[in-house]
Amino acid sequence: MLLCAGDDALCASLEARARRGEFLLACFDSRHGAVEMPAVVRRGRLQVAVSTSGASPGLSARLRQELEGLFPGSISRFVERLAALRASLAGLSPSDRAERMKRAVAGVEIEGRLKLPE
């Protein structure tokens, strides 16, 4: 179940059902749900998720906004090239494949600085 309402009685009823084994995702208040939703940056098949384990969804959202600027749309093409490379290496041993993939991403760097309010 996905709960996106602020009705306390409804939340209590659905939370009781979740305790009996039904899946409940409360997207507005992690106290009522069994799962938390991370803030996700998506660029093609690349997904970068940020979560504060429900402590501060606003911080997760803000970090996601900042991270979006670090991941240009062109990264999706890079991910697709890596996927093609990985598929082409299927005949190699797992250790050889892993080494080739590590070399393919060795030049990837993230530059930046995190600034927090006092």
N, C-alpha and C positions, 0 to 999 in steps of 0.2 A: 504494500500500500504506500502511496505517496500522499503525505499530508502537507498542505500548504495553506492552512487556515489558522486563525488565531482564536478559535472557539475553545475555551478551556474544557468544557464538558465533553466536546467531541474528542479533544486531545486525550483526555483521561480514558475515555471509552476505547479509543484505538490503541492507546498505550497498553491497556490491559490485554487486548487481543495480541499485541506484539509479545507480551510476556508469556503468552501461551504458545508461542512459536511462529506467529505470522510475522512476516517481514514488514517493518514500518520505517519509512524515511520521512522524518519531519524536517522539511527544508527551512523552516523559519526559527526553529528552536531545538538545538541538539539534545536538550534534556529529555525530550519526549521520544526521540527516535533511537534506532539501533545502528544507524549509519550516518556518517557525516559526509557532506559533499565538499570536496576540495575546489578551490578556484583553479581553473585550468586554462592554460594558453595552448591553443591548437593552431598548428601550421601543417596542413596536410596530415600525414601520419604521425608527425611529432606531437607529443602531448607532454607538457610540463605542468605538474600539479603542485599547489601550495595549500597547506592546511595548518591550522593552529589547534587542531583537535577540538574545535568548538569554542575555544577560549576567546577568539576575536575574529569572527567572520569578516568584519570590516578590514582588518589588517590583511587577511588572506586576499580579499578583493583588491586592496591597494597594491599589494606586492604583485598580483597578477597584472594589474595595469602597468606597473613599471616594467615587468618582464616582457610584456608584449612588445615594447620598443626595442628590446634586445634581440628579438627573433624576427628577422625580415621574412617576407614571403618566399624569398629565394631559398630559404632553408628547406622547404618542402622538396624542391628539386634535388638538393643535396641528399636528403633522406632517401629519395627514390633511387638515386645513383648508388647509395650504400646498399639498398635492398637488392638491386640488380647485381652488385658485386658479391654480396653474400650468397645469392642464388647460384652465381657462377662458380663459387668455391665449394659447392655441396659435395664434390668428390674428394675433397681434402680431409685429412684427419681433423678432429675437433680442435686440437692444439694448433695445427697449421692455419686453420680457418680463423681461429681467434687472433693469432698473430697478425695475419693479413688485415683483419678488420681493425685491429688496434692501430696499425700503421696508417690505415685510411682515415682515421679520425685524429691522428696525432697532432695535426695543425689547428684543431678547433680550440679556440680560446674565448673566454668571456672576460671582458674588462669592465670594471665599474666599481662603485663604492656604495655601500649602504649607509644612509644618514638617518638617524633616529632623532625625534624631538627630545629635548631635555626633560 
